[in-house]
Amino acid sequence: MFNDINDAISREKQIKSGSRKKKLELIKEFNQKWRDLSEDLCS
């Protein structure tokens, strides 16, 4: 989560420009069980 929208956009662009392998590594690091995190957004 970011307090500044520009920081969030910058991070999103950084992630999108990465390789698929790197993206999967990020997911495994923060969400090892591949839990659907969208549930957390609604609460």
Buried (B, 14 or more C-beta within 10 A) or exposed (E): EEEEEEEEEEEEEEEEEEEEEEEEEEEEEEEEEEEEEEEEEEE
